Amino acid sequence: MRNVSLILKQISRLLFIVAGFVLVQTAAYAQDPAKGEALFKSSNCGSCHKIDVRMTGPALGPTITSEPDEAYLIKWIQNNQALIAAKNPKALNIYNEYNQSQMSVFTNLSDQDVKDILGYVKDQWKKIQAAKATPAVGSGANGPSGADSGPSSSMLFGLIGVIVVAFLVILVLNRVIGTLERLLMQKQGLLPEDVEEETAKPAVDRLATVRILAKNKKFVFFLVLCSVVGLGSWTWVTLWNTNVHQGYQPVQPIKYSHQLHAGAMKIDCQYCHSGAYKSKNASIPSLNICMNCHKVVKTESPEIQKIYNALGYDPQTQKYDSTKARPIQWVRIHNLPDFAYFNHSQHVKVGGIRCQTCHGQIQEMQEVYQYSPLTMKWCIQCHRRTEVNYKGNAYYDRMVDVHDRIKRGEKVTIASIGGIECGKCHY
């Protein structure tokens, strides 16, 4: 009987270790197809790629499932131009196959973001393959979807179920071990009579159990450790997300649709936000810009009437009454701390950064929200990955010229390095 008890204890420990290993592996390689779908759409991947059909770029389903090196895929999506510049053989093959057309870089996507996108693509590819396959053949592990290296949602839930069952088995085994030990001790006469009577009682002295656990140093240490880890994690996450307003979507006084204007009507962002190209701030467009079109377009709309009222404009007489004019109280969405300096023109004009890099797919937003976290980590990550294209750039040409003049000992004024630009003083 004693040997049986020892064997059961070893089995319970083994199950516990296996459950912990499965949990760690699941957390390390988990991919979230739902988040991947949102990132796939917000990053505008669908404009060049489809899951099962070749477009401007390759069909993503068979391409991703046939590439075993996930780390390479992450580097390619984040900054394929760096791989091409480094003469990576795989990158050069793709670059030459598609007539040396450059794919956009997505340095704003983290490694986990790319994994989520890959998980979404694999999930969609499996569904497409399952729809094409006959019922007899199916789409199991022997089909194309068998190359999926990341666990699906059903697999994750299955692993969680296995862990729960393993813990239940451990509890049952511990109860069986205790019962067998008591029977063995009774048979050998090592169990006192008062203890036998106590074990026969159906009711359990819970207070005595608590006292016993309180005297168990290992249990107390484990409980304190779990409390410290849990409280520390909660505190860290709370502090880390302080003043991070990702997803912030306030209600604006006028329901302006970027999806309609920038998306369906293809109006350039800088037609309204003209400051983004030449100053620190992108600037809020004046209502006069709206009136360029809406003097005659959708004049019956209640939202357009709000513009008329704010300007003191009478559509019947087509005259303005300045005494009735009042400003529109727009609600600011993207708000950086006062100690953080950001210059739109330096990124848009000099760096050639698209608006969507920071603001997401603004042309698809019915109501604008803060797409990016705008944290220091997020900005630094982008700065570390984005390669500077200095060739033919007037800004860097001027910097090179200034450096050459300094080497020649010539006079260099503050104005020659941009010291009289408006954004240097006027924030």
C-alpha positions as CSV (number, residue, x, y, z in Angstrom):
1,M,0.0,0.0,0.0
2,R,2.9,2.4,0.8
3,N,4.4,1.8,-2.6
4,V,1.0,2.6,-4.2
5,S,0.9,5.9,-2.2
6,L,4.3,6.9,-3.4
7,I,3.5,6.1,-7.0
8,L,0.3,8.2,-6.9
9,K,2.3,11.1,-5.4
10,Q,4.8,10.9,-8.2
11,I,2.0,10.9,-10.8
12,S,0.4,13.9,-9.2
13,R,3.7,15.8,-9.3
14,L,4.3,14.9,-12.9
15,L,0.8,16.1,-13.9
16,F,1.5,19.4,-12.1
17,I,4.8,19.9,-14.0
18,V,3.2,19.0,-17.3
19,A,0.3,21.4,-16.7
20,G,2.7,24.2,-15.8
21,F,4.8,23.5,-18.9
22,V,1.7,23.6,-21.2
23,L,0.5,26.8,-19.6
24,V,3.9,28.5,-20.2
25,Q,4.1,27.3,-23.8
26,T,0.6,28.4,-24.5
27,A,1.3,31.9,-23.1
28,A,4.5,32.2,-25.1
29,Y,3.2,31.2,-28.5
30,A,-0.4,32.3,-28.3
31,Q,-1.8,34.3,-31.2
32,D,-5.0,36.2,-31.1
33,P,-6.8,36.1,-34.5
34,A,-9.4,38.6,-33.4
35,K,-6.7,41.3,-32.7
36,G,-4.9,40.2,-35.8
37,E,-8.1,40.9,-37.9
38,A,-8.3,44.4,-36.5
39,L,-4.6,45.1,-37.2
40,F,-4.9,43.6,-40.7
41,K,-7.7,46.0,-41.5
42,S,-6.3,49.0,-39.8
43,S,-2.9,48.6,-41.4
44,N,-4.6,48.4,-44.8
45,C,-3.0,45.1,-45.7
46,G,-6.0,44.2,-47.8
47,S,-5.1,46.9,-50.4
48,C,-2.2,44.7,-51.6
49,H,-2.9,41.3,-50.3
50,K,-5.7,38.7,-50.2
51,I,-5.7,35.4,-48.3
52,D,-6.0,33.1,-51.2
53,V,-5.5,35.2,-54.4
54,R,-2.4,36.9,-55.6
55,M,-2.8,40.7,-56.0
56,T,-0.1,43.3,-55.9
57,G,1.6,41.0,-53.4
58,P,1.4,37.3,-52.9
59,A,-1.5,35.3,-51.5
60,L,-0.9,35.4,-47.8
61,G,-2.5,32.1,-46.9
62,P,-0.2,29.7,-48.7
63,T,2.8,32.0,-48.4
64,I,2.7,32.3,-44.6
65,T,1.8,28.6,-43.9
66,S,4.7,27.5,-46.1
67,E,7.3,29.6,-44.3
68,P,8.5,27.8,-41.2
69,D,10.6,30.7,-39.9
70,E,8.2,33.0,-38.1
71,A,11.0,35.3,-36.9
72,Y,11.8,36.0,-40.6
73,L,8.2,36.8,-41.3
74,I,8.1,39.3,-38.4
75,K,11.2,41.1,-39.6
76,W,9.9,41.2,-43.2
77,I,6.6,42.7,-42.3
78,Q,8.2,45.2,-39.9
79,N,10.9,46.4,-42.2
80,N,11.4,44.5,-45.4
81,Q,13.6,47.2,-46.9
82,A,16.2,46.6,-44.2
83,L,16.3,42.9,-45.1
84,I,16.7,43.8,-48.8
85,A,19.5,46.3,-48.0
86,A,21.2,43.5,-45.9
87,K,21.2,41.2,-49.0
88,N,19.0,38.6,-47.3
89,P,18.5,35.8,-49.9
90,K,14.8,35.3,-49.2
91,A,14.1,39.0,-49.3
92,L,16.0,39.5,-52.6
93,N,14.1,36.6,-54.2
94,I,10.7,38.1,-53.3
95,Y,12.0,41.6,-54.3
96,N,13.0,40.4,-57.7
97,E,10.0,38.2,-58.2
98,Y,7.7,41.2,-57.8
99,N,9.6,43.5,-60.2
100,Q,11.5,45.2,-57.4
101,S,8.3,46.9,-56.1
102,Q,8.8,47.9,-52.5
103,M,6.4,46.8,-49.8
104,S,5.4,49.3,-47.1
105,V,7.2,49.0,-43.8
106,F,5.2,48.6,-40.6
107,T,7.7,49.6,-37.9
108,N,4.9,50.6,-35.7
109,L,3.8,47.0,-35.3
110,S,5.3,45.1,-32.4
111,D,6.4,41.4,-32.6
112,Q,3.1,40.3,-30.9
113,D,1.1,42.5,-33.3
114,V,2.6,40.7,-36.3
115,K,2.1,37.3,-34.6
116,D,-1.6,38.2,-34.2
117,I,-1.9,39.1,-37.9
118,L,-0.2,35.8,-38.8
119,G,-2.6,34.0,-36.6
120,Y,-5.6,35.7,-38.3
121,V,-4.2,34.9,-41.8
122,K,-3.7,31.2,-40.9
123,D,-7.2,31.0,-39.3
124,Q,-8.8,32.5,-42.5
125,W,-6.7,30.2,-44.7
126,K,-7.8,27.1,-42.8
127,K,-11.5,28.2,-43.2
128,I,-10.9,28.7,-47.0
129,Q,-9.3,25.3,-47.3
130,A,-12.1,23.7,-45.3
131,A,-14.7,25.3,-47.5
132,K,-13.0,24.0,-50.7
133,A,-12.4,20.5,-49.3
134,T,-14.9,17.7,-49.7
135,P,-16.5,16.2,-46.5
136,A,-14.6,13.0,-47.0
137,V,-11.3,14.6,-47.2
138,G,-11.8,17.2,-44.5
139,S,-9.3,19.8,-43.4
140,G,-7.5,18.1,-40.5
141,A,-3.8,18.0,-39.6
142,N,-2.9,16.2,-42.8
143,G,-4.3,19.0,-45.0
144,P,-2.7,22.4,-45.7
145,S,-3.7,23.7,-42.4
146,G,-1.5,21.2,-40.7
147,A,1.4,23.6,-41.3
148,D,-0.1,26.0,-38.8
149,S,2.6,26.5,-36.2
150,G,0.5,28.7,-33.9
151,P,-2.4,27.3,-31.8
152,S,-5.9,28.3,-32.7
153,S,-8.6,29.5,-30.3
154,S,-10.0,26.0,-30.0
155,M,-6.6,24.6,-29.2
156,L,-6.1,27.2,-26.5
157,F,-9.4,26.4,-24.9
158,G,-8.5,22.7,-25.1
159,L,-5.2,23.3,-23.4
160,I,-6.9,25.3,-20.6
161,G,-9.4,22.4,-20.2
162,V,-6.5,19.9,-20.0
163,I,-4.9,22.0,-17.2
164,V,-8.2,22.2,-15.3
165,V,-8.7,18.5,-15.6
166,A,-5.1,17.9,-14.5
167,F,-5.6,19.9,-11.3
168,L,-8.8,18.1,-10.5
169,V,-7.0,14.8,-11.0
170,I,-4.3,16.0,-8.6
171,L,-6.9,16.9,-5.9
172,V,-8.6,13.5,-6.3
173,L,-5.2,11.7,-6.1
174,N,-4.3,13.6,-3.0
175,R,-7.6,12.6,-1.4
176,V,-7.1,9.0,-2.3
177,I,-3.5,9.0,-1.0
178,G,-4.7,10.4,2.3
179,T,-7.4,7.7,2.6
180,L,-4.9,4.9,1.7
181,E,-2.4,6.2,4.3
182,R,-5.1,6.2,7.0
183,L,-6.2,2.7,6.1
184,L,-2.6,1.5,6.2
185,M,-2.0,3.1,9.6
186,Q,-5.2,1.6,11.0
187,K,-4.2,-1.8,9.8
188,Q,-0.8,-1.5,11.4
189,G,-2.3,-0.1,14.6
190,L,-0.5,3.2,14.3
191,L,-3.6,5.3,14.2
192,P,-5.0,6.3,17.7
193,E,-8.6,5.5,18.5
194,D,-9.5,9.2,19.0
195,V,-8.1,10.0,15.6
196,E,-10.1,7.1,14.1
197,E,-13.3,8.5,15.7
198,E,-12.4,12.0,14.4
199,T,-11.9,10.8,10.8
200,A,-15.2,9.0,10.9
201,K,-17.1,12.1,11.6
202,P,-18.7,13.6,8.4
203,A,-18.1,17.2,9.6
204,V,-14.6,18.7,9.2
205,D,-13.2,21.2,11.7
206,R,-12.4,24.0,9.2
207,L,-10.9,26.2,11.9
208,A,-8.4,23.5,12.8
209,T,-7.5,23.1,9.1
210,V,-6.8,26.9,8.9
211,R,-4.6,26.7,12.0
212,I,-2.7,23.8,10.5
213,L,-2.2,25.7,7.2
214,A,-1.1,28.9,9.1
215,K,1.6,26.9,10.8
216,N,2.8,25.5,7.4
217,K,5.7,27.8,6.5
218,K,5.8,26.6,2.9
219,F,2.1,27.3,2.4
220,V,2.4,30.7,4.0
221,F,5.4,31.6,1.9
222,F,3.6,30.5,-1.3
223,L,0.5,32.5,-0.4
224,V,2.6,35.6,0.4
225,L,4.6,35.2,-2.9
226,C,1.4,34.9,-5.0
227,S,-0.1,38.0,-3.3
228,V,3.1,40.0,-3.9
229,V,3.3,38.9,-7.5
230,G,-0.4,39.6,-8.2
231,L,-0.4,43.0,-6.4
232,G,2.9,44.0,-8.1
233,S,1.6,43.0,-11.5
234,W,-1.6,45.0,-11.0
235,T,0.3,48.0,-9.8
236,W,2.7,47.9,-12.7
237,V,0.0,47.6,-15.3
238,T,-2.0,50.4,-13.7
239,L,1.0,52.7,-13.6
240,W,2.1,51.8,-17.1
241,N,-1.3,52.7,-18.5
242,T,-1.6,56.0,-16.6
243,N,-2.5,58.8,-19.1
244,V,-2.5,56.3,-22.0
245,H,-5.7,57.0,-23.9
246,Q,-5.5,54.5,-26.7
247,G,-9.0,54.0,-28.1
248,Y,-10.2,57.4,-26.8
249,Q,-13.2,58.4,-28.9
250,P,-15.0,61.5,-27.6
251,V,-18.3,62.8,-29.0
252,Q,-17.7,65.8,-31.2
253,P,-20.1,68.8,-31.6
254,I,-20.4,68.1,-35.4
255,K,-20.6,64.5,-36.7
256,Y,-17.8,64.7,-39.3
257,S,-17.1,61.5,-41.1
258,H,-13.5,60.8,-42.2
259,Q,-14.8,57.6,-43.8
260,L,-16.9,59.7,-46.2
261,H,-14.5,62.6,-46.9
262,A,-11.0,61.0,-46.8
263,G,-12.2,57.5,-47.8
264,A,-15.1,57.6,-50.3
265,M,-14.3,61.1,-51.7
266,K,-10.5,60.7,-51.6
267,I,-9.9,64.2,-50.1
268,D,-6.3,64.6,-49.2
269,C,-5.6,64.9,-45.5
270,Q,-3.6,68.1,-46.0
271,Y,-6.4,69.9,-47.8
272,C,-8.0,70.3,-44.3
273,H,-4.9,69.8,-42.0
274,S,-2.6,72.0,-44.0
275,G,-0.3,72.6,-41.0
276,A,0.9,69.0,-41.0
277,Y,3.2,69.7,-44.0
278,K,4.7,73.0,-42.8
279,S,4.4,73.4,-39.0
280,K,4.6,71.7,-35.7
281,N,0.8,71.2,-35.4
282,A,-1.5,69.6,-38.0
283,S,-4.0,72.4,-37.1
284,I,-7.8,72.2,-36.9
285,P,-9.3,73.2,-40.2
286,S,-11.3,76.5,-40.2
287,L,-15.0,76.4,-41.0
288,N,-14.2,78.4,-44.1
289,I,-12.6,75.3,-45.6
290,C,-15.8,73.4,-45.0
291,M,-17.7,76.2,-46.7
292,N,-15.7,75.7,-49.9
293,C,-18.0,72.8,-50.6
294,H,-20.9,73.1,-48.3
295,K,-22.2,76.4,-49.5
296,V,-23.9,74.2,-52.1
297,V,-23.4,70.6,-51.0
298,K,-25.8,69.0,-48.5
299,T,-27.1,72.3,-47.3
300,E,-30.2,70.7,-45.8
301,S,-28.1,68.5,-43.5
302,P,-28.5,69.3,-39.7
303,E,-24.8,68.9,-39.3
304,I,-24.1,71.5,-42.0
305,Q,-26.6,73.8,-40.3
306,K,-24.4,73.7,-37.3
307,I,-21.6,75.1,-39.4
308,Y,-23.8,77.9,-40.7
309,N,-24.9,78.8,-37.2
310,A,-21.3,78.9,-36.0
311,L,-20.3,81.2,-38.8
312,G,-23.5,83.4,-38.6
313,Y,-24.2,82.4,-42.2
314,D,-27.6,82.8,-43.8
315,P,-27.9,80.3,-46.7
316,Q,-30.9,82.3,-48.1
317,T,-29.0,85.6,-48.5
318,Q,-25.6,84.0,-48.5
319,K,-24.2,86.6,-46.1
320,Y,-22.3,86.4,-42.9
321,D,-23.3,88.1,-39.6
322,S,-20.2,88.3,-37.4
323,T,-22.3,89.2,-34.3
324,K,-23.9,85.7,-34.4
325,A,-20.6,83.8,-35.0
326,R,-19.2,81.6,-32.3
327,P,-16.4,79.0,-32.4
328,I,-17.0,75.3,-32.6
329,Q,-16.0,73.5,-29.4
330,W,-14.0,70.6,-30.8
331,V,-12.8,68.0,-28.3
332,R,-9.1,67.2,-28.6
333,I,-8.3,63.5,-29.2
334,H,-4.5,63.3,-29.5
335,N,-2.9,65.1,-26.6
336,L,0.8,64.8,-25.8
337,P,2.3,65.8,-22.4
338,D,3.7,69.3,-22.2
339,F,7.3,68.0,-21.9
340,A,7.0,66.0,-25.2
341,Y,7.9,67.9,-28.4
342,F,6.4,66.6,-31.6
343,N,6.7,68.3,-35.0
344,H,4.3,67.2,-37.7
345,S,6.3,68.8,-40.6
346,Q,9.5,67.0,-39.5
347,H,7.7,63.6,-39.8
348,V,5.4,64.3,-42.8
349,K,7.6,66.5,-45.0
350,V,11.1,65.4,-44.0
351,G,10.5,61.8,-42.9
352,G,7.8,61.1,-45.5
353,I,5.7,59.4,-42.9
354,R,2.1,58.7,-43.9
355,C,-0.7,59.9,-41.6
356,Q,-1.9,56.3,-41.2
357,T,1.4,55.3,-39.5
358,C,0.4,57.2,-36.3
359,H,-3.4,57.7,-36.8
360,G,-4.4,54.4,-38.2
361,Q,-6.7,54.0,-41.2
362,I,-8.3,57.4,-40.7
363,Q,-10.0,57.1,-44.0
364,E,-12.1,54.2,-42.6
365,M,-13.2,55.9,-39.4
366,Q,-16.7,57.1,-39.1
367,E,-15.7,58.8,-35.9
368,V,-12.1,59.4,-35.1
369,Y,-10.4,57.7,-32.2
370,Q,-6.9,57.5,-30.9
371,Y,-5.4,54.6,-32.7
372,S,-1.8,54.5,-31.3
373,P,-0.8,54.6,-27.6
374,L,1.5,57.5,-28.3
375,T,3.8,56.4,-25.4
376,M,7.6,57.0,-25.4
377,K,8.2,53.3,-25.9
378,W,6.0,53.3,-29.0
379,C,7.8,56.3,-30.5
380,I,11.3,55.0,-29.7
381,Q,10.4,51.6,-31.2
382,C,9.5,53.3,-34.4
383,H,12.6,55.5,-34.4
384,R,14.8,52.4,-33.9
385,R,13.3,50.5,-36.8
386,T,12.7,53.3,-39.4
387,E,15.5,53.7,-41.8
388,V,16.4,57.3,-42.8
389,N,16.1,58.0,-46.5
390,Y,18.5,60.9,-46.8
391,K,19.0,60.7,-50.6
392,G,17.5,63.6,-52.5
393,N,16.0,65.0,-49.2
394,A,16.4,68.8,-49.1
395,Y,16.5,68.8,-45.3
396,Y,19.4,66.4,-45.0
397,D,21.1,68.0,-48.0
398,R,21.1,71.3,-46.1
399,M,22.5,69.5,-43.0
400,V,25.4,68.1,-45.1
401,D,26.1,71.5,-46.6
402,V,26.2,73.0,-43.1
403,H,28.6,70.4,-41.9
404,D,30.9,71.0,-44.9
405,R,30.9,74.7,-44.2
406,I,31.9,74.1,-40.6
407,K,34.8,71.9,-41.8
408,R,35.9,74.7,-44.1
409,G,35.8,77.2,-41.3
410,E,33.0,79.3,-42.9
411,K,30.4,81.3,-40.9
412,V,27.3,79.3,-40.0
413,T,24.3,81.2,-38.5
414,I,21.4,79.8,-36.5
415,A,19.1,80.7,-39.4
416,S,21.0,78.4,-41.7
417,I,20.1,75.4,-39.5
418,G,16.4,76.3,-39.3
419,G,16.6,78.7,-36.4
420,I,14.0,81.1,-37.9
421,E,11.3,78.4,-38.5
422,C,8.0,79.3,-36.8
423,G,7.9,76.0,-34.9
424,K,11.2,76.7,-33.2
425,C,9.5,79.2,-30.9
426,H,5.7,79.1,-31.4
427,Y,4.3,75.8,-30.1
